[in-house]
Amino acid sequence: MLKETEEMIGQCGLTWQNFDSKPVLEIGYLFQRAFWHKGYAIEAARACKKYAFEEVKAEEVFSIIRDTNTASQKVAARNSMTFRGEVMKYYREVEMLHYVYAVQK
């Protein structure tokens, strides 16, 4: 939500995802296209990482990002995450390659 207008611009948070045959805590976000490339994703990702480490007491958090989503891959790198591997995910019966990034406390 934008502080200035209280307009809902998207969502972010922590979710459980599967990677390497185990559940991992993932930072996820989704913003309306009009709000892309304005710094909201890195702000949200950093806040989620801080919350995961300080409040949830997680030892590691992940971001699982579509291989074609270079903007989110840059957000992961700016959030001190490093590449950990690849995973195939299925959406609407289509196989899609995703890159996995992670950071430890």
Short mmCIF file of the C-alpha atoms (twelve columns), coordinates in Angstrom:
data_MODEL
# 
_entry.id   MODEL 
# 
loop_
_atom_site.group_PDB 
_atom_site.id 
_atom_site.type_symbol 
_atom_site.label_atom_id 
_atom_site.label_alt_id 
_atom_site.label_comp_id 
_atom_site.label_asym_id 
_atom_site.label_seq_id 
_atom_site.Cartn_x 
_atom_site.Cartn_y 
_atom_site.Cartn_z 
_atom_site.pdbx_PDB_model_num 
ATOM 1   C CA . MET A 1   0.000  0.000   0.000   1 
ATOM 2   C CA . LEU A 2   1.322  3.419   -0.886  1 
ATOM 3   C CA . LYS A 3   1.664  5.530   2.260   1 
ATOM 4   C CA . GLU A 4   0.757  8.731   0.428   1 
ATOM 5   C CA . THR A 5   -2.527 7.544   -1.077  1 
ATOM 6   C CA . GLU A 6   -3.246 4.254   0.718   1 
ATOM 7   C CA . GLU A 7   -3.562 2.696   -2.745  1 
ATOM 8   C CA . MET A 8   -2.988 -1.066  -2.881  1 
ATOM 9   C CA . ILE A 9   -0.116 -1.637  -5.311  1 
ATOM 10  C CA . GLY A 10  0.628  -5.298  -4.725  1 
ATOM 11  C CA . GLN A 11  1.555  -7.866  -2.134  1 
ATOM 12  C CA . CYS A 12  4.616  -9.329  -0.470  1 
ATOM 13  C CA . GLY A 13  5.395  -11.797 2.266   1 
ATOM 14  C CA . LEU A 14  6.854  -15.118 3.288   1 
ATOM 15  C CA . THR A 15  5.592  -18.461 2.013   1 
ATOM 16  C CA . TRP A 16  6.671  -22.074 2.239   1 
ATOM 17  C CA . GLN A 17  7.896  -23.544 -1.037  1 
ATOM 18  C CA . ASN A 18  9.635  -26.796 -1.951  1 
ATOM 19  C CA . PHE A 19  13.254 -26.886 -3.060  1 
ATOM 20  C CA . ASP A 20  15.637 -29.813 -3.092  1 
ATOM 21  C CA . SER A 21  12.966 -32.113 -1.581  1 
ATOM 22  C CA . LYS A 22  12.407 -29.932 1.480   1 
ATOM 23  C CA . PRO A 23  10.250 -26.967 2.489   1 
ATOM 24  C CA . VAL A 24  12.011 -23.592 2.415   1 
ATOM 25  C CA . LEU A 25  10.873 -20.147 3.530   1 
ATOM 26  C CA . GLU A 26  10.536 -17.925 0.482   1 
ATOM 27  C CA . ILE A 27  10.310 -14.164 0.073   1 
ATOM 28  C CA . GLY A 28  7.674  -13.447 -2.534  1 
ATOM 29  C CA . TYR A 29  6.159  -10.299 -3.974  1 
ATOM 30  C CA . LEU A 30  3.864  -9.265  -6.780  1 
ATOM 31  C CA . PHE A 31  3.212  -5.663  -7.785  1 
ATOM 32  C CA . GLN A 32  0.924  -4.071  -10.319 1 
ATOM 33  C CA . ARG A 33  2.870  -3.319  -13.499 1 
ATOM 34  C CA . ALA A 34  2.471  0.457   -13.026 1 
ATOM 35  C CA . PHE A 35  4.647  0.171   -9.905  1 
ATOM 36  C CA . TRP A 36  7.503  -1.891  -11.356 1 
ATOM 37  C CA . HIS A 37  11.028 -0.417  -11.409 1 
ATOM 38  C CA . LYS A 38  10.312 2.073   -8.628  1 
ATOM 39  C CA . GLY A 39  12.212 0.361   -5.788  1 
ATOM 40  C CA . TYR A 40  9.201  -1.231  -4.099  1 
ATOM 41  C CA . ALA A 41  10.362 -4.800  -4.714  1 
ATOM 42  C CA . ILE A 42  13.744 -4.361  -3.012  1 
ATOM 43  C CA . GLU A 43  12.133 -2.453  -0.150  1 
ATOM 44  C CA . ALA A 44  9.616  -5.260  0.354   1 
ATOM 45  C CA . ALA A 45  12.200 -8.039  -0.062  1 
ATOM 46  C CA . ARG A 46  14.543 -6.468  2.492   1 
ATOM 47  C CA . ALA A 47  11.695 -6.014  4.982   1 
ATOM 48  C CA . CYS A 48  10.670 -9.653  4.526   1 
ATOM 49  C CA . LYS A 49  14.248 -10.844 5.031   1 
ATOM 50  C CA . LYS A 50  14.594 -8.784  8.195   1 
ATOM 51  C CA . TYR A 51  11.274 -10.109 9.515   1 
ATOM 52  C CA . ALA A 52  12.250 -13.704 8.683   1 
ATOM 53  C CA . PHE A 53  15.536 -13.453 10.558  1 
ATOM 54  C CA . GLU A 54  14.477 -11.274 13.494  1 
ATOM 55  C CA . GLU A 55  10.900 -12.383 14.183  1 
ATOM 56  C CA . VAL A 56  10.518 -15.849 12.663  1 
ATOM 57  C CA . LYS A 57  14.102 -16.751 13.679  1 
ATOM 58  C CA . ALA A 58  14.757 -18.356 10.296  1 
ATOM 59  C CA . GLU A 59  18.336 -19.344 9.566   1 
ATOM 60  C CA . GLU A 60  17.941 -19.030 5.782   1 
ATOM 61  C CA . VAL A 61  15.452 -17.515 3.334   1 
ATOM 62  C CA . PHE A 62  14.984 -18.107 -0.372  1 
ATOM 63  C CA . SER A 63  13.622 -16.448 -3.492  1 
ATOM 64  C CA . ILE A 64  12.467 -18.686 -6.327  1 
ATOM 65  C CA . ILE A 65  12.351 -16.662 -9.521  1 
ATOM 66  C CA . ARG A 66  11.335 -17.403 -13.097 1 
ATOM 67  C CA . ASP A 67  14.401 -17.691 -15.330 1 
ATOM 68  C CA . THR A 68  13.150 -14.879 -17.566 1 
ATOM 69  C CA . ASN A 69  12.499 -12.457 -14.684 1 
ATOM 70  C CA . THR A 70  15.823 -10.626 -14.679 1 
ATOM 71  C CA . ALA A 71  14.447 -7.701  -12.644 1 
ATOM 72  C CA . SER A 72  13.603 -10.001 -9.709  1 
ATOM 73  C CA . GLN A 73  16.944 -11.772 -10.070 1 
ATOM 74  C CA . LYS A 74  18.596 -8.361  -9.592  1 
ATOM 75  C CA . VAL A 75  16.409 -7.737  -6.540  1 
ATOM 76  C CA . ALA A 76  17.599 -11.042 -5.047  1 
ATOM 77  C CA . ALA A 77  21.235 -10.079 -5.648  1 
ATOM 78  C CA . ARG A 78  20.680 -6.641  -4.082  1 
ATOM 79  C CA . ASN A 79  19.102 -8.447  -1.115  1 
ATOM 80  C CA . SER A 80  22.437 -10.276 -0.542  1 
ATOM 81  C CA . MET A 81  21.121 -13.539 -1.976  1 
ATOM 82  C CA . THR A 82  23.242 -15.908 -4.026  1 
ATOM 83  C CA . PHE A 83  22.292 -18.386 -6.714  1 
ATOM 84  C CA . ARG A 84  21.662 -21.881 -5.276  1 
ATOM 85  C CA . GLY A 85  20.218 -23.850 -8.145  1 
ATOM 86  C CA . GLU A 86  17.319 -24.410 -10.490 1 
ATOM 87  C CA . VAL A 87  13.887 -25.947 -10.149 1 
ATOM 88  C CA . MET A 88  11.103 -26.694 -12.596 1 
ATOM 89  C CA . LYS A 89  7.646  -25.475 -11.616 1 
ATOM 90  C CA . TYR A 90  4.342  -26.131 -13.311 1 
ATOM 91  C CA . TYR A 91  1.818  -23.386 -14.033 1 
ATOM 92  C CA . ARG A 92  -1.313 -24.178 -16.015 1 
ATOM 93  C CA . GLU A 93  0.255  -27.464 -17.073 1 
ATOM 94  C CA . VAL A 94  3.344  -25.732 -18.477 1 
ATOM 95  C CA . GLU A 95  6.803  -26.512 -17.174 1 
ATOM 96  C CA . MET A 96  8.788  -23.360 -16.306 1 
ATOM 97  C CA . LEU A 97  12.396 -23.038 -15.206 1 
ATOM 98  C CA . HIS A 98  13.015 -21.058 -12.015 1 
ATOM 99  C CA . TYR A 99  16.264 -19.960 -10.414 1 
ATOM 100 C CA . VAL A 100 16.707 -20.339 -6.670  1 
ATOM 101 C CA . TYR A 101 18.486 -17.713 -4.592  1 
ATOM 102 C CA . ALA A 102 19.114 -17.811 -0.844  1 
ATOM 103 C CA . VAL A 103 20.759 -15.964 2.017   1 
ATOM 104 C CA . GLN A 104 21.666 -17.168 5.483   1 
ATOM 105 C CA . LYS A 105 21.364 -15.192 8.688   1 
# 
